[in-house]
Amino acid sequence: MKIAHITSVHPQNDNRIFYKECTTLVENGFDITLIVAGAKTEFIDGINLVGYDKIESGRKQRMFKTSFIDMIKVCKTVDADMYHFHDPELIFAGLYLKLIGKKVIYDIHENNPASILSKPYIKSNILKKLLSKMFNIVEQLAVKFFDAIITARPDISKRFNHKNLITLRNFPILPDFSKLKKVEIKKEKPSIIFVGGMTQIRGINELIDTFEELNEYELWLLGPISEDKLKNRIEQGCKNVKYFGTVEAYNVFSYIQKADIGIITFLPEPNHLNTLATKPFEYMACGKPMIMSNFDYWKDTFTDSSLYVDPKNPKEIKATIIKLMSDKDLMDSMSKLNKKLSIEEYNWEKESQKLIKLYQGLLK
């Protein structure tokens, strides 16, 4: 059977969609096409990549034309037997595909109603709450019609009642560390690394503020910057901060290995409090000690793998960095624990078996 993964929001090289799910399915004998708005059509690593034009400006027009009208046209041309979609914008496209007799899987990466509450472009808090409640109703009704639901986190799974629901966590694909690509980095001081998309609500400004007063160490930033104000601040140069831009997912480990500590200090926004971010698991795969936001969910999940801080308090972040860097025994024990957990549990090789089992059941 022909299977198509579809996205109108994510890039063609998205870590979860391309490198984890699509690549894993191809390696297990499935016929996979990946339809991506804004990409070019080509054949990569056994995956048929089909691209189409994407409207870059005008959110409403993009959601209607790119995520519905144009996506439906491309899906009809591809004519797959099953469609696996990755964006809430594609719910109505998914319902249409189900209506014409296709099998449909909804892959939910975020707690979408909670995410709406943190959207910076929606200025009114009343409007945020209204849109959040409205979307929750639409999403809860829509999922009843789909053949399966995949979520990226346990807290998202708790929102739904569906007979074919799996939690497919974003654990890393463990590389062969002996064959990692070498990266040339002028490491002048012990370093703390943040990897991932950078926005104000992910606490990047507070991290930069921390290192204004932390001359003994340096902060490494790796990933895309989606906000102009933050981008300008970083690219103009910040004290004790190095920005390495964006690299392909398989090169991320080369940078993490060279750092001393991994850090993730998301601010306490509604969609962050129970999120299961990918990056801590990548830090753990490299055996790095960690510093994380002091969310109860994160403290319960990662326990002794990390130290925890108030993400809005640069002074506390600074003190915790100094404490961890100064305690070699704690650094070593945390490093060994994180490496062990990564090998035994927190890796994509084990997690992906749930995806394969789900597909095998749906395609019988």
Residue, then its C-alpha position, 0 to 999 in steps of 0.5 A: m500500500k502507498i502511504a503519504h506523510i503530509t505537512s504544510v508547516h514543517p520543512q522537508n528535513d524535519n527531524r521527527i517527520f523525515y529522519k525518524e518516522c519516514t526513514t524508519l518506515v522505509e527501512n521496514g519496507f513501507d512505500i513512503t511519499l512525503i508531501v511538503a509545502g515549499a519543498k522541491t520534488e525529488f527522491i531522497d533516501g528511499i523517500n519520494l519527496v513531493g513539493y508544492d508552492k507555499i504561501e509565505s505571507g498572510r496566515k489566513q490565506r496560507m491556512f486555507k490555500t496551502s493547507f487545504i486547497d493546494m494540499i488536497k490537489v497534491c494528495k489527489t495526484v499522489d493517490a496514496d492509500m493512507y495519509h499521515f498528517h502532522d499539522p493541526e492546520l491539516i485537520f480539514a484536509g484529513l477529514y476530506l481524505k477520510l471522506i473519499g475513502k482513505k485511511v488517515i492518521y493524525d500525528i499531534h506534536e503539541n498540545n495545540p489548545a495550550s499552544i494557542l495561549s502562548k502565540p505572541y501574534i495574538k495580542s488579546n488574552i480573551l481572544k487567545k482563550l476563545l480560540s483555544k477553547m474553539f480549537n479544542i472542540v474542533e480537534q476533539l470532534a475531528v479525531k473520532f473520524f481518523d483511523a489512528i492518533i499519534t502523539a508526541r507526549p503522554d500529556i497530549s495522549k491524555r486529552f484523547n480517547h481513541k482505540n488506535l492511539i499511541t504515544l511516540r516520544n521524540f527520543p533521539i536516533l543514537p548515532d555511531f559516536s565513533k563516526l561523527k563528523k568533526v566540527e571545528i570550534k574554537k572553545e575558549k572556555p567551558s561551555i553550556i549549549f542550547v540546541g533548538g528553535m529559539t524564541q523569546i518564550r524559550g527563555i533565550n533572552e534570560l540565558i543571554d542575560t545570564f552570560e552577561e555576568l558569567n565571564e568564566y563560561e560561554l553559551w553556545l546556541l545552535g538552531p533557527i531563530s524565528e523572531d527578528k528582535l531576538k535574531n538581531r540581538i544574537e547576530q549583533g554579538c552578545k557577551n560570552v555567547k557563540y551562535f553556530g546557526t542551524v545544522e542538519a539533525y545528524n550533525v547536532f551531536s557533534y556540537i553537543q559532544k564538545a560542550d560541557i553542559g546541556i541547558i533548556t530553560f523554557l519559560p513557564e508558558p501553558n504549552h511548556l509546563n508538560t512538554l517532553a522536549t527533544k533536546p534533553f534526550e539528545y544531551m543525555a545521549c551524549g552523556k551531558p549533565m543538564i540544567m532545566s526549567n523547574f517545572d514539576y513535570w520535568k523534575d518528575t521525568f528527569t529526576d537526577s539527570s538534571l539540576y533545575v532553575d527558575p527560567k526567568n531568574p538569570k541570577e539563579i541560572k548563573a549560580t546553578i551553572i557555577k555550582l554544577m561546573s564546580d562539582k566534578d563528582l556531580m558532573d561525572s555521576m550525572s553524565k554516566l546516569n544520562k548515558k545509561l538511560s539513553i542507551e537503555e530507554y530513551n532512544w528512537e530505535k526502541e520507541s519506533q517499534k510502536l510506530i511499526k506495530l501501528y502501521q502493520g495493524l492498520l494495513k492488515 
